[in-house]
Amino acid sequence: MNGETGKNHSRLDKMIQEHRNDPYFLRAKYNQPAICKECGVVFDDGIFQWMKTPPEKAERMTCPACYRIKENYVGGVVTLEGDFLQQHWEDIRNLIENVEKREAGRRPLERIIGIRKEDDGSVIIRTTYEHLARGIADAIHRAHKGDLDIKYPSEDKYVLAHWRRDQ
């Protein structure tokens, strides 16, 4: 409680989030309709969406996700480790792909930039935005338990997730 006014402002302060800097997402709107010349996502009615039949007269542009992929500007990193990962890699890989498909259907700018297996057996997943990284980490943890640590290390839209299970 605030001693001077008797009102609790701390909850409101936590709910208000300032615009976080994303150099690839233009604050000004794209001309509508617009279609990404790289991936085909359409910007129309103020949102990015997948369309089976894109508008014929759509302006061509490059969407924020394709810019991020091209310039390797990562929004989330998921690190997977442990003996369990090695033994169940195919199942975990399928789960990752299913989460990406589901998330991309709802948020077309959420994409996997890359999945890399390291020499030590760990796997590094890099994503365009934080929602997909968080979704992948949460899904693996729900399905396979283990230890999950998630950090948002800066004010920018960025997440680091670390999952490990040895047995």
N, CA and C atoms as a LAMMPS dump frame, in Angstrom:
ITEM: TIMESTEP
0
ITEM: NUMBER OF ATOMS
501
ITEM: BOX BOUNDS ff ff ff
-5.0000000000000000e+02 5.0000000000000000e+02
-5.0000000000000000e+02 5.0000000000000000e+02
-5.0000000000000000e+02 5.0000000000000000e+02
ITEM: ATOMS id mol type element x y z
1 1 1 N 0.842 -1.19 0
2 1 2 C 0 0 0
3 1 3 C 0.879 1.242 0
4 2 1 N 0.458 2.233 -0.691
5 2 2 C 1.156 3.502 -0.691
6 2 3 C 0.733 4.259 0.563
7 3 1 N 1.682 4.651 1.403
8 3 2 C 1.384 5.281 2.681
9 3 3 C 0.673 6.613 2.564
10 4 1 N 0.894 7.353 1.482
11 4 2 C 0.306 8.688 1.362
12 4 3 C -1.152 8.653 0.928
13 5 1 N -1.492 7.814 -0.039
14 5 2 C -2.849 7.871 -0.571
15 5 3 C -3.725 6.714 -0.116
16 6 1 N -3.089 5.664 0.401
17 6 2 C -3.864 4.503 0.817
18 6 3 C -4.282 3.622 -0.349
19 7 1 N -3.801 3.921 -1.577
20 7 2 C -4.138 3.12 -2.751
21 7 3 C -2.943 2.255 -3.13
22 8 1 N -3.249 1.086 -3.662
23 8 2 C -2.203 0.171 -4.071
24 8 3 C -1.932 0.374 -5.561
25 9 1 N -0.799 0.998 -5.869
26 9 2 C -0.44 1.253 -7.263
27 9 3 C 0.516 0.204 -7.813
28 10 1 N 1.063 -0.653 -6.975
29 10 2 C 2.092 -1.581 -7.44
30 10 3 C 1.542 -2.573 -8.461
31 11 1 N 0.327 -3.044 -8.306
32 11 2 C -0.237 -3.988 -9.264
33 11 3 C -0.408 -3.327 -10.627
34 12 1 N -0.903 -2.112 -10.653
35 12 2 C -1.059 -1.416 -11.921
36 12 3 C 0.287 -1.196 -12.585
37 13 1 N 1.31 -0.862 -11.803
38 13 2 C 2.633 -0.631 -12.358
39 13 3 C 3.157 -1.894 -13.033
40 14 1 N 2.872 -3.059 -12.465
41 14 2 C 3.353 -4.304 -13.033
42 14 3 C 2.594 -4.666 -14.306
43 15 1 N 1.359 -4.238 -14.423
44 15 2 C 0.561 -4.585 -15.583
45 15 3 C 0.903 -3.708 -16.789
46 16 1 N 1.362 -2.514 -16.571
47 16 2 C 1.682 -1.608 -17.665
48 16 3 C 3.051 -1.982 -18.207
49 17 1 N 3.102 -2.253 -19.502
50 17 2 C 4.374 -2.582 -20.115
51 17 3 C 4.667 -1.57 -21.198
52 18 1 N 5.833 -0.968 -21.106
53 18 2 C 6.262 -0.028 -22.122
54 18 3 C 6.521 -0.786 -23.421
55 19 1 N 6.474 -0.07 -24.545
56 19 2 C 6.839 -0.674 -25.818
57 19 3 C 8.3 -1.078 -25.743
58 20 1 N 8.565 -2.322 -26.032
59 20 2 C 9.944 -2.797 -26.039
60 20 3 C 10.511 -2.617 -27.432
61 21 1 N 11.77 -2.264 -27.509
62 21 2 C 12.414 -1.961 -28.767
63 21 3 C 12.549 -3.21 -29.632
64 22 1 N 11.941 -3.217 -30.781
65 22 2 C 12.105 -4.274 -31.77
66 22 3 C 12.386 -3.579 -33.093
67 23 1 N 13.654 -3.519 -33.496
68 23 2 C 14.002 -2.77 -34.705
69 23 3 C 13.407 -3.355 -35.978
70 24 1 N 12.879 -4.569 -35.926
71 24 2 C 12.34 -5.205 -37.118
72 24 3 C 10.833 -5.071 -37.24
73 25 1 N 10.199 -4.566 -36.223
74 25 2 C 8.749 -4.401 -36.272
75 25 3 C 8.452 -2.921 -36.355
76 26 1 N 8.001 -2.509 -37.512
77 26 2 C 7.742 -1.094 -37.742
78 26 3 C 6.545 -0.643 -36.919
79 27 1 N 6.699 0.449 -36.223
80 27 2 C 5.566 1.006 -35.474
81 27 3 C 4.531 1.573 -36.445
82 28 1 N 4.997 2.092 -37.578
83 28 2 C 4.062 2.56 -38.601
84 28 3 C 3.512 1.337 -39.328
85 29 1 N 2.299 1.4 -39.748
86 29 2 C 1.683 0.253 -40.41
87 29 3 C 2.183 0.125 -41.845
88 30 1 N 2.218 -1.108 -42.292
89 30 2 C 2.527 -1.372 -43.693
90 30 3 C 1.315 -0.963 -44.526
91 31 1 N 1.553 -0.702 -45.808
92 31 2 C 0.417 -0.492 -46.703
93 31 3 C -0.368 -1.8 -46.735
94 32 1 N -1.675 -1.688 -46.858
95 32 2 C -2.515 -2.882 -46.81
96 32 3 C -3.254 -3.065 -48.116
97 33 1 N -3.343 -4.265 -48.602
98 33 2 C -2.664 -5.449 -48.112
99 33 3 C -1.203 -5.454 -48.563
100 34 1 N -0.375 -6.184 -47.835
101 34 2 C 1.036 -6.351 -48.179
102 34 3 C 1.397 -7.813 -47.974
103 35 1 N 2.298 -8.301 -48.806
104 35 2 C 2.719 -9.699 -48.722
105 35 3 C 4.247 -9.773 -48.656
106 36 1 N 4.728 -10.63 -47.781
107 36 2 C 6.168 -10.793 -47.633
108 36 3 C 6.715 -11.538 -48.85
109 37 1 N 7.699 -10.951 -49.489
110 37 2 C 8.288 -11.577 -50.678
111 37 3 C 9.146 -12.788 -50.325
112 38 1 N 9.475 -12.968 -49.042
113 38 2 C 10.294 -14.107 -48.612
114 38 3 C 9.44 -15.313 -48.238
115 39 1 N 8.436 -15.111 -47.385
116 39 2 C 7.694 -16.247 -46.815
117 39 3 C 6.223 -16.297 -47.23
118 40 1 N 5.682 -15.183 -47.747
119 40 2 C 4.3 -15.166 -48.188
120 40 3 C 3.275 -14.777 -47.138
121 41 1 N 3.707 -14.41 -45.926
122 41 2 C 2.75 -13.968 -44.918
123 41 3 C 2.131 -12.643 -45.382
124 42 1 N 0.858 -12.47 -45.089
125 42 2 C 0.123 -11.292 -45.561
126 42 3 C -0.158 -10.369 -44.382
127 43 1 N 0.041 -9.075 -44.598
128 43 2 C -0.352 -8.062 -43.626
129 43 3 C -1.626 -7.426 -44.155
130 44 1 N -2.742 -7.634 -43.451
131 44 2 C -4.028 -7.087 -43.865
132 44 3 C -4.895 -6.911 -42.632
133 45 1 N -5.726 -5.928 -42.634
134 45 2 C -6.576 -5.608 -41.478
135 45 3 C -5.746 -5.402 -40.213
136 46 1 N -4.526 -4.904 -40.376
137 46 2 C -3.689 -4.563 -39.227
138 46 3 C -2.959 -5.726 -38.576
139 47 1 N -3.02 -6.925 -39.171
140 47 2 C -2.342 -8.084 -38.581
141 47 3 C -1.627 -8.9 -39.658
142 48 1 N -0.625 -9.656 -39.216
143 48 2 C 0.032 -10.618 -40.092
144 48 3 C -0.756 -11.914 -40.022
145 49 1 N -0.994 -12.51 -41.194
146 49 2 C -1.786 -13.736 -41.243
147 49 3 C -1.41 -14.557 -42.474
148 50 1 N -1.602 -15.857 -42.365
149 50 2 C -1.404 -16.741 -43.509
150 50 3 C -2.707 -16.784 -44.287
151 51 1 N -2.622 -16.689 -45.615
152 51 2 C -3.805 -16.765 -46.471
153 51 3 C -3.545 -17.78 -47.568
154 52 1 N -4.535 -18.624 -47.836
155 52 2 C -4.396 -19.59 -48.927
156 52 3 C -4.315 -18.875 -50.267
157 53 1 N -5.116 -17.83 -50.411
158 53 2 C -5.107 -17.043 -51.637
159 53 3 C -4.808 -15.589 -51.274
160 54 1 N -3.549 -15.173 -51.384
161 54 2 C -3.209 -13.783 -51.045
162 54 3 C -3.856 -12.797 -52.011
163 55 1 N -4.109 -11.58 -51.545
164 55 2 C -4.69 -10.555 -52.421
165 55 3 C -3.784 -10.303 -53.631
166 56 1 N -4.389 -10.155 -54.802
167 56 2 C -3.613 -9.981 -56.035
168 56 3 C -2.805 -8.691 -56.048
169 57 1 N -3.373 -7.627 -55.523
170 57 2 C -2.705 -6.331 -55.609
171 57 3 C -1.961 -5.96 -54.332
172 58 1 N -1.464 -6.957 -53.631
173 58 2 C -0.748 -6.693 -52.379
174 58 3 C 0.637 -6.115 -52.676
175 59 1 N 0.997 -5.126 -51.885
176 59 2 C 2.344 -4.556 -51.988
177 59 3 C 3.337 -5.582 -51.457
178 60 1 N 4.503 -5.663 -52.069
179 60 2 C 5.521 -6.606 -51.624
180 60 3 C 6.431 -5.943 -50.596
181 61 1 N 6.754 -6.69 -49.556
182 61 2 C 7.613 -6.198 -48.484
183 61 3 C 8.315 -7.385 -47.854
184 62 1 N 9.16 -7.134 -46.877
185 62 2 C 9.779 -8.203 -46.094
186 62 3 C 9.255 -8.079 -44.673
187 63 1 N 8.691 -9.169 -44.155
188 63 2 C 8.087 -9.132 -42.821
189 63 3 C 9.172 -9.107 -41.738
190 64 1 N 8.81 -8.715 -40.526
191 64 2 C 9.781 -8.665 -39.428
192 64 3 C 10.454 -10.014 -39.144
193 65 1 N 9.734 -11.115 -39.266
194 65 2 C 10.337 -12.427 -38.998
195 65 3 C 11.421 -12.743 -40.025
196 66 1 N 11.162 -12.468 -41.288
197 66 2 C 12.16 -12.749 -42.322
198 66 3 C 13.391 -11.86 -42.162
199 67 1 N 13.194 -10.6 -41.766
200 67 2 C 14.342 -9.741 -41.466
201 67 3 C 15.17 -10.336 -40.323
202 68 1 N 14.496 -10.77 -39.273
203 68 2 C 15.196 -11.352 -38.124
204 68 3 C 15.98 -12.601 -38.534
205 69 1 N 15.379 -13.451 -39.339
206 69 2 C 16.053 -14.674 -39.781
207 69 3 C 17.265 -14.322 -40.642
208 70 1 N 17.061 -13.414 -41.574
209 70 2 C 18.136 -13.014 -42.483
210 70 3 C 19.329 -12.429 -41.717
211 71 1 N 19.054 -11.64 -40.682
212 71 2 C 20.119 -10.981 -39.938
213 71 3 C 20.483 -11.707 -38.642
214 72 1 N 19.895 -12.887 -38.44
215 72 2 C 20.166 -13.703 -37.256
216 72 3 C 19.929 -12.917 -35.955
217 73 1 N 18.842 -12.172 -35.921
218 73 2 C 18.457 -11.387 -34.75
219 73 3 C 17.49 -12.23 -33.926
220 74 1 N 18.024 -12.875 -32.902
221 74 2 C 17.298 -13.883 -32.14
222 74 3 C 16.423 -13.244 -31.067
223 75 1 N 15.204 -13.779 -30.911
224 75 2 C 14.297 -13.315 -29.873
225 75 3 C 14.192 -14.285 -28.711
226 76 1 N 14.662 -15.51 -28.919
227 76 2 C 14.626 -16.503 -27.854
228 76 3 C 15.602 -17.623 -28.133
229 77 1 N 16.174 -18.167 -27.051
230 77 2 C 17.09 -19.293 -27.158
231 77 3 C 16.666 -20.34 -26.141
232 78 1 N 16.522 -21.573 -26.628
233 78 2 C 16.203 -22.7 -25.759
234 78 3 C 17.388 -23.652 -25.828
235 79 1 N 17.948 -23.978 -24.678
236 79 2 C 19.038 -24.947 -24.597
237 79 3 C 18.5 -26.203 -23.939
238 80 1 N 18.71 -27.339 -24.602
239 80 2 C 18.262 -28.636 -24.1
240 80 3 C 19.496 -29.48 -23.799
241 81 1 N 19.492 -30.161 -22.641
242 81 2 C 20.649 -30.967 -22.248
243 81 3 C 20.219 -32.227 -21.519
244 82 1 N 21.138 -33.175 -21.429
245 82 2 C 20.951 -34.351 -20.6
246 82 3 C 20.864 -35.641 -21.376
247 83 1 N 21.09 -36.739 -20.664
248 83 2 C 21.034 -38.074 -21.263
249 83 3 C 19.646 -38.375 -21.83
250 84 1 N 18.61 -37.918 -21.146
251 84 2 C 17.235 -38.158 -21.606
252 84 3 C 17.042 -37.579 -23.007
253 85 1 N 17.616 -36.424 -23.263
254 85 2 C 17.52 -35.775 -24.575
255 85 3 C 18.075 -36.695 -25.658
256 86 1 N 19.22 -37.292 -25.412
257 86 2 C 19.847 -38.169 -26.394
258 86 3 C 18.975 -39.397 -26.676
259 87 1 N 18.403 -39.955 -25.633
260 87 2 C 17.603 -41.172 -25.756
261 87 3 C 16.247 -40.927 -26.416
262 88 1 N 15.739 -39.707 -26.312
263 88 2 C 14.382 -39.399 -26.794
264 88 3 C 14.372 -38.254 -27.809
265 89 1 N 15.48 -38.08 -28.524
266 89 2 C 15.613 -36.933 -29.42
267 89 3 C 14.496 -36.879 -30.469
268 90 1 N 14.152 -38.002 -31.087
269 90 2 C 13.122 -37.983 -32.137
270 90 3 C 11.781 -37.503 -31.597
271 91 1 N 11.384 -37.98 -30.428
272 91 2 C 10.124 -37.533 -29.818
273 91 3 C 10.168 -36.04 -29.499
274 92 1 N 11.291 -35.604 -28.951
275 92 2 C 11.437 -34.185 -28.589
276 92 3 C 11.45 -33.322 -29.846
277 93 1 N 12.129 -33.772 -30.879
278 93 2 C 12.178 -33.027 -32.15
279 93 3 C 10.758 -32.891 -32.734
280 94 1 N 9.979 -33.979 -32.707
281 94 2 C 8.595 -33.915 -33.193
282 94 3 C 7.767 -32.93 -32.377
283 95 1 N 7.96 -32.926 -31.069
284 95 2 C 7.248 -31.988 -30.203
285 95 3 C 7.609 -30.543 -30.563
286 96 1 N 8.885 -30.276 -30.783
287 96 2 C 9.34 -28.933 -31.172
288 96 3 C 8.656 -28.501 -32.469
289 97 1 N 8.632 -29.382 -33.452
290 97 2 C 8.007 -29.057 -34.742
291 97 3 C 6.51 -28.809 -34.596
292 98 1 N 5.847 -29.6 -33.767
293 98 2 C 4.406 -29.406 -33.542
294 98 3 C 4.115 -28.083 -32.847
295 99 1 N 4.938 -27.711 -31.874
296 99 2 C 4.758 -26.426 -31.19
297 99 3 C 4.969 -25.289 -32.178
298 100 1 N 5.993 -25.396 -33.021
299 100 2 C 6.247 -24.343 -34.014
300 100 3 C 5.059 -24.204 -34.962
301 101 1 N 4.519 -25.311 -35.465
302 101 2 C 3.366 -25.253 -36.376
303 101 3 C 2.169 -24.585 -35.714
304 102 1 N 1.878 -25.017 -34.485
305 102 2 C 0.726 -24.46 -33.763
306 102 3 C 0.917 -22.96 -33.513
307 103 1 N 2.102 -22.586 -33.06
308 103 2 C 2.369 -21.177 -32.73
309 103 3 C 2.369 -20.315 -33.994
310 104 1 N 2.95 -20.813 -35.074
311 104 2 C 2.99 -20.042 -36.326
312 104 3 C 1.592 -19.833 -36.895
313 105 1 N 0.675 -20.757 -36.614
314 105 2 C -0.705 -20.571 -37.049
315 105 3 C -1.372 -19.414 -36.339
316 106 1 N -1.042 -19.24 -35.061
317 106 2 C -1.621 -18.146 -34.269
318 106 3 C -0.818 -16.854 -34.381
319 107 1 N 0.488 -16.991 -34.456
320 107 2 C 1.401 -15.842 -34.527
321 107 3 C 2.377 -16.084 -35.679
322 108 1 N 2.039 -15.654 -36.886
323 108 2 C 2.856 -15.976 -38.065
324 108 3 C 4.304 -15.486 -38.017
325 109 1 N 4.621 -14.563 -37.147
326 109 2 C 5.997 -14.068 -37.081
327 109 3 C 6.878 -14.903 -36.149
328 110 1 N 6.273 -15.862 -35.452
329 110 2 C 7.019 -16.739 -34.542
330 110 3 C 7.569 -17.92 -35.339
331 111 1 N 8.888 -17.953 -35.493
332 111 2 C 9.526 -18.996 -36.303
333 111 3 C 10.805 -19.49 -35.639
334 112 1 N 11.193 -20.696 -35.989
335 112 2 C 12.493 -21.208 -35.558
336 112 3 C 13.532 -20.719 -36.558
337 113 1 N 14.56 -20.067 -36.051
338 113 2 C 15.662 -19.614 -36.901
339 113 3 C 16.6 -20.786 -37.169
340 114 1 N 16.847 -21.597 -36.153
341 114 2 C 17.731 -22.737 -36.335
342 114 3 C 17.735 -23.662 -35.144
343 115 1 N 18.051 -24.923 -35.408
344 115 2 C 18.248 -25.927 -34.364
345 115 3 C 19.627 -26.516 -34.61
346 116 1 N 20.465 -26.464 -33.58
347 116 2 C 21.839 -26.926 -33.738
348 116 3 C 22.191 -27.914 -32.633
349 117 1 N 22.709 -29.07 -33.028
350 117 2 C 23.212 -30.045 -32.058
351 117 3 C 24.693 -29.736 -31.83
352 118 1 N 25.048 -29.599 -30.568
353 118 2 C 26.429 -29.294 -30.194
354 118 3 C 27.234 -30.582 -30.033
355 119 1 N 28.553 -30.464 -30.014
356 119 2 C 29.433 -31.618 -29.84
357 119 3 C 29.193 -32.331 -28.513
358 120 1 N 28.78 -31.59 -27.486
359 120 2 C 28.543 -32.199 -26.174
360 120 3 C 27.17 -32.872 -26.067
361 121 1 N 26.398 -32.864 -27.165
362 121 2 C 25.088 -33.506 -27.174
363 121 3 C 23.933 -32.576 -26.876
364 122 1 N 24.207 -31.364 -26.424
365 122 2 C 23.13 -30.41 -26.151
366 122 3 C 22.551 -29.899 -27.47
367 123 1 N 21.373 -29.322 -27.384
368 123 2 C 20.694 -28.775 -28.556
369 123 3 C 20.35 -27.322 -28.27
370 124 1 N 20.627 -26.461 -29.228
371 124 2 C 20.32 -25.028 -29.126
372 124 3 C 19.259 -24.698 -30.173
373 125 1 N 18.148 -24.139 -29.706
374 125 2 C 17.056 -23.725 -30.596
375 125 3 C 16.975 -22.21 -30.531
376 126 1 N 17.049 -21.55 -31.688
377 126 2 C 16.95 -20.091 -31.755
378 126 3 C 15.658 -19.727 -32.47
379 127 1 N 14.914 -18.768 -31.906
380 127 2 C 13.618 -18.376 -32.464
381 127 3 C 13.575 -16.876 -32.76
382 128 1 N 12.614 -16.492 -33.593
383 128 2 C 12.48 -15.078 -33.953
384 128 3 C 11.956 -14.236 -32.799
385 129 1 N 11.041 -14.794 -32.014
386 129 2 C 10.462 -14.044 -30.901
387 129 3 C 10.383 -14.919 -29.664
388 130 1 N 10.14 -14.298 -28.552
389 130 2 C 10.185 -14.973 -27.252
390 130 3 C 9.031 -15.937 -27.015
391 131 1 N 7.869 -15.702 -27.608
392 131 2 C 6.716 -16.566 -27.359
393 131 3 C 6.975 -18.013 -27.785
394 132 1 N 7.574 -18.181 -28.953
395 132 2 C 7.837 -19.527 -29.447
396 132 3 C 8.878 -20.232 -28.583
397 133 1 N 9.927 -19.537 -28.21
398 133 2 C 10.952 -20.146 -27.352
399 133 3 C 10.327 -20.593 -26.037
400 134 1 N 9.533 -19.738 -25.446
401 134 2 C 8.865 -20.083 -24.184
402 134 3 C 7.91 -21.255 -24.383
403 135 1 N 7.166 -21.259 -25.484
404 135 2 C 6.236 -22.336 -25.763
405 135 3 C 6.929 -23.677 -25.946
406 136 1 N 8.062 -23.677 -26.636
407 136 2 C 8.828 -24.912 -26.829
408 136 3 C 9.34 -25.433 -25.495
409 137 1 N 9.935 -24.55 -24.705
410 137 2 C 10.477 -24.955 -23.4
411 137 3 C 9.376 -25.496 -22.491
412 138 1 N 8.257 -24.804 -22.433
413 138 2 C 7.139 -25.25 -21.586
414 138 3 C 6.59 -26.596 -22.046
415 139 1 N 6.46 -26.794 -23.358
416 139 2 C 5.917 -28.049 -23.883
417 139 3 C 6.839 -29.224 -23.566
418 140 1 N 8.13 -29.028 -23.719
419 140 2 C 9.085 -30.1 -23.399
420 140 3 C 9.026 -30.418 -21.914
421 141 1 N 8.952 -29.4 -21.094
422 141 2 C 8.887 -29.616 -19.644
423 141 3 C 7.602 -30.34 -19.242
424 142 1 N 6.472 -29.936 -19.814
425 142 2 C 5.198 -30.604 -19.511
426 142 3 C 5.233 -32.073 -19.933
427 143 1 N 5.791 -32.337 -21.101
428 143 2 C 5.776 -33.691 -21.646
429 143 3 C 6.814 -34.611 -21.011
430 144 1 N 7.966 -34.054 -20.641
431 144 2 C 9.086 -34.897 -20.219
432 144 3 C 9.663 -34.539 -18.851
433 145 1 N 9.009 -33.635 -18.149
434 145 2 C 9.476 -33.197 -16.817
435 145 3 C 10.907 -32.653 -16.91
436 146 1 N 11.761 -32.942 -15.949
437 146 2 C 13.116 -32.399 -15.939
438 146 3 C 13.159 -31.052 -15.246
439 147 1 N 14.275 -30.354 -15.412
440 147 2 C 14.48 -29.041 -14.799
441 147 3 C 14.414 -27.967 -15.87
442 148 1 N 13.584 -26.95 -15.636
443 148 2 C 13.418 -25.855 -16.588
444 148 3 C 13.693 -24.535 -15.882
445 149 1 N 14.53 -23.721 -16.511
446 149 2 C 14.839 -22.387 -16.008
447 149 3 C 14.597 -21.404 -17.153
448 150 1 N 13.786 -20.384 -16.902
449 150 2 C 13.471 -19.385 -17.924
450 150 3 C 13.842 -18.007 -17.398
451 151 1 N 14.566 -17.254 -18.226
452 151 2 C 15.001 -15.906 -17.842
453 151 3 C 14.694 -14.919 -18.965
454 152 1 N 14.298 -13.736 -18.538
455 152 2 C 14.125 -12.602 -19.448
456 152 3 C 15.212 -11.601 -19.072
457 153 1 N 16.399 -11.698 -19.695
458 153 2 C 17.564 -10.957 -19.213
459 153 3 C 17.613 -9.464 -19.528
460 154 1 N 16.69 -8.948 -20.313
461 154 2 C 16.778 -7.521 -20.652
462 154 3 C 15.382 -6.954 -20.855
463 155 1 N 15.33 -5.688 -21.135
464 155 2 C 14.061 -5.01 -21.398
465 155 3 C 13.53 -5.326 -22.791
466 156 1 N 14.41 -5.803 -23.668
467 156 2 C 13.977 -6.141 -25.018
468 156 3 C 13.187 -7.437 -25.001
469 157 1 N 12.496 -7.712 -26.075
470 157 2 C 11.709 -8.939 -26.205
471 157 3 C 12.687 -10.088 -26.444
472 158 1 N 13.079 -10.752 -25.367
473 158 2 C 14.104 -11.79 -25.454
474 158 3 C 13.951 -12.737 -24.277
475 159 1 N 14.116 -14.047 -24.527
476 159 2 C 14.029 -15.031 -23.453
477 159 3 C 15.136 -16.069 -23.619
478 160 1 N 15.657 -16.518 -22.491
479 160 2 C 16.607 -17.634 -22.439
480 160 3 C 15.96 -18.745 -21.634
481 161 1 N 15.849 -19.928 -22.227
482 161 2 C 15.276 -21.065 -21.518
483 161 3 C 16.301 -22.195 -21.514
484 162 1 N 16.4 -22.869 -20.379
485 162 2 C 17.327 -23.989 -20.245
486 162 3 C 16.582 -25.164 -19.643
487 163 1 N 16.568 -26.303 -20.372
488 163 2 C 15.906 -27.511 -19.896
489 163 3 C 16.931 -28.625 -19.821
490 164 1 N 16.855 -29.4 -18.762
491 164 2 C 17.769 -30.511 -18.59
492 164 3 C 17.051 -31.674 -17.9
493 165 1 N 17.332 -32.875 -18.414
494 165 2 C 16.88 -34.089 -17.745
495 165 3 C 17.927 -35.166 -18.017
496 166 1 N 18.433 -35.738 -16.943
497 166 2 C 19.475 -36.753 -17.097
498 166 3 C 18.911 -38.16 -17.226
499 167 1 N 17.871 -38.497 -16.524
500 167 2 C 17.314 -39.861 -16.603
501 167 3 C 15.864 -39.834 -16.987
